[in-house]
Amino acid sequence: MSRVSETFPRAVRCLDPVFIPMKDGVRLAATIWLPEDAETAPVAAILELIPYRRRDGTVFRDVKMHPYIAGHGFACCRVDIRGSGDSDGILTDEYTEQEFDDAEEIIAWLAAQSWSTGAVGMTGISWGGFNALQVAARRPPALKAVIALCCSDDRYADDVHYYGGCLLTEDAMWSSFILGLGALPPDPQIVGERWRSMWEERLEATTCWSDIWMQHQRRDAYWQRGSVCEDFSKITIPVYAISGWDDTYYNAVPRLMEGLSGPRKGLIGPWSHAYPFLGDPGPAIGYLQEAIRWWRHWLDGADTGIMDEPAYAAWMTEPHAPAPFYADHPGRWVTEPAWPSPNIAQRLLHLNEGVLSETAAQGAVMLLSSPVTAGRDFGRYGGYGGTVPDMALDQRREDGLGLCFDTPLLSDDVDMLGAPFIDLTAVCDVADAFLVAKICDVAPDGTSTLVTWGALNLAYRNGSSEPQKLVPGETFAVRIALNHTGRRVPAGHRLRVVLNTQLWPILWPSPVSPKLSIEPGTCTLSLPVRRVKDKIAPVFPPPETSPAVPLVELAREEHRRDIAIDVGTGLQSINLTSDFGRQHLTDRAIVTAARVVDRMQITEGDPLSARLDTGWTLSFASGDADVTTRSKVTLTSDLRQFHLSWRLEAFERDALVFEREGATCFDRDHL
């Protein structure tokens, strides 16, 4: 539990709303927390710019964080992106040039305020981490440092749209959420009578963003824009990159550490998609105290010692049984002087017939063809913490649906830190296929716990620029990069590598189930093994926060993951239901609620039977507004095309006042 602080070194006042004017006349709505004496003792400003509605969406975490940091001598400015929350305009897509232009204007505005020292930092988690890096690459003069959490440097390869050149089902799930969120009105308490005309303008502009994203199935200029990995040299200011092993975006932390040339730090904890002071799963840390040290060093010029400490810190997870969710992960902190680290050595193991060995051995050709239901127990693409059951379960079922390679019982502990990779040669019987590789920790009782995984659309075996179909019957070579990991596998356990050709419902299946032939002894696993023992581990203070937003819980939060199998037809259904409850925010007289249902279906033996239905119900009541939106996105496919359909409904006091739907077909581009 976090310690709640109600008094701070400097008394804090909250300014809400603040409307920041843009050059084109649009006004962006903001909440600013700053010291009461900032006019006489100016402070640096910290910007968070996201579309998730500051007064009723992210308020639950905002008020625990921004007043705390403000009370230690900063101005924290939380802005609704153009077209979201209480801001004017229309939100048309992620990470647009308009968004970046607005960010630069906001930064200049913050630097020019009478209470400001002129120095500005930018921070955020997820969307706010992405745009903090993207804006840093544009080098606005007043922007001096960034903390980017749970985000990516690569919009194509490492976001919620595509992974390894494969289509993620998360793409449609995400667009369903944005479809409903973007159709909510601004707050009448903030914008007054304009709320209805602003709402109608948003409704009339409604589109499903997957219509955009599925037009770009390969790494083209659309994804390159906003991917800071395209040119790391554009970022020259200090960056602190942070994520958690149960999140989606931890690979970006070591990539930023390696790619950036300016001052930088990296931190990967045990957490999911959450700020480290919320620590879900734990242990949580005093992230706000750590952030204050960073901001004081780079915005105030104070020597806090933060840059004298090791550049890279990671949670080394200890063995534990697989579970659908976790309260805490056992483990310890380890540090490295830099990344890549001189303390990591590559251990080479050979994928022989059923075994992982130090030397190569010949054997019979191994055949691989996974059923389309392989992946059922794999969990979700990234975790959201709490009691959401989206983590990987015992992998024994999944292991049995692929090719397994086990080490003998380990005689010593193995500490892995980094990204493993597998080199293999194979023959495939079809032109389109992808390959999934994973590493598991196998306990003495046979329990198989997922450690890390990776996947690659084999059309991208020669690189990500131009896909090339496989030639059936022709031998090819490929390297499968797995995700970074920090994990100890103890003596007495086994390491297991598993190869699969399906990962449903995380990855959309290939149009035809492939069959691969692999020669034993021709394939290797490169394992990043940490060779040193830490003398002094980092010590983070316990978490502290400012007081939570006052609320009354009208309906409690509830989450389910249901799996149903019709043994007669072979139909498998996976239903994910997250009801986030209903809350009355008593300090602002707002009632808000959210619920999502994701249904993934596939029939054994038929990859073209894959179907995703994902829908959100979002409610907002404030002043004259009493609105509910319902969004639904459906994705199916045939041999040559994807079929995307969507529908949005908006209700005012339970009466339907707006509806729109659309349907689009997209040619499968090597998918």
Sequence and secondary structure as in RCSB ss.txt:
>XXXX:A:sequence
MSRVSETFPRAVRCLDPVFIPMKDGVRLAATIWLPEDAETAPVAAILELIPYRRRDGTVFRDVKMHPYIAGHGFA
CCRVDIRGSGDSDGILTDEYTEQEFDDAEEIIAWLAAQSWSTGAVGMTGISWGGFNALQVAARRPPALKAVIALC
CSDDRYADDVHYYGGCLLTEDAMWSSFILGLGALPPDPQIVGERWRSMWEERLEATTCWSDIWMQHQRRDAYWQR
GSVCEDFSKITIPVYAISGWDDTYYNAVPRLMEGLSGPRKGLIGPWSHAYPFLGDPGPAIGYLQEAIRWWRHWLD
GADTGIMDEPAYAAWMTEPHAPAPFYADHPGRWVTEPAWPSPNIAQRLLHLNEGVLSETAAQGAVMLLSSPVTAG
RDFGRYGGYGGTVPDMALDQRREDGLGLCFDTPLLSDDVDMLGAPFIDLTAVCDVADAFLVAKICDVAPDGTSTL
VTWGALNLAYRNGSSEPQKLVPGETFAVRIALNHTGRRVPAGHRLRVVLNTQLWPILWPSPVSPKLSIEPGTCTL
SLPVRRVKDKIAPVFPPPETSPAVPLVELAREEHRRDIAIDVGTGLQSINLTSDFGRQHLTDRAIVTAARVVDRM
QITEGDPLSARLDTGWTLSFASGDADVTTRSKVTLTSDLRQFHLSWRLEAFERDALVFEREGATCFDRDHL
>XXXX:A:secstr
  EE    SS EEEEEEEEEE TTS EEEEEEEEETTTTTS EEEEEEEESS TTTTSHHHHHHHHHHHHTTTEE
EEEEE TTSTT SS   SSS HHHHHHHHHHHHHHHHSTTEEEEEEEEEETHHHHHHHHHHTT  TTEEEEEEES
  S TTTSSSSEETTEEBTHHHHHHHHHHHHTTS   HHHHGGGHHHHHHHHHHT   THHHHTT  SS HHHHT
T GGGGGGG  S EEEEEETTSS TTHHHHHHHH  SSEEEEEES  SS TTT SSB    HHHHHHHHHHHHHS
    SGGGS SEEEEEE      SS SB  EEEEEESSSS TTEEEEEEEE SSBEESS    S EEE   TTTT
TTS  SS   TT   S    HHHHTTSEEEE    SS EEEEE  EEEEEEEESSS  EEEEEEEEE TT  EEE
EEEEEEEGGGTT SSS     TT EEEEEEE   EEEEE TT EEEEEEES  TTTB   SS   EEE TTS EE
EEEEE    SS       EE     EEEEE  EEEEEEEEETTTTEEEEEEEEEEEEEEETTTTEEEEEEEEEEE
EEETTEEEEEEEEEEEEEEEEETTEEEEEEEEEEEEE SSEEEEEEEEEEEETTEEEEEEEEEEEEE S  
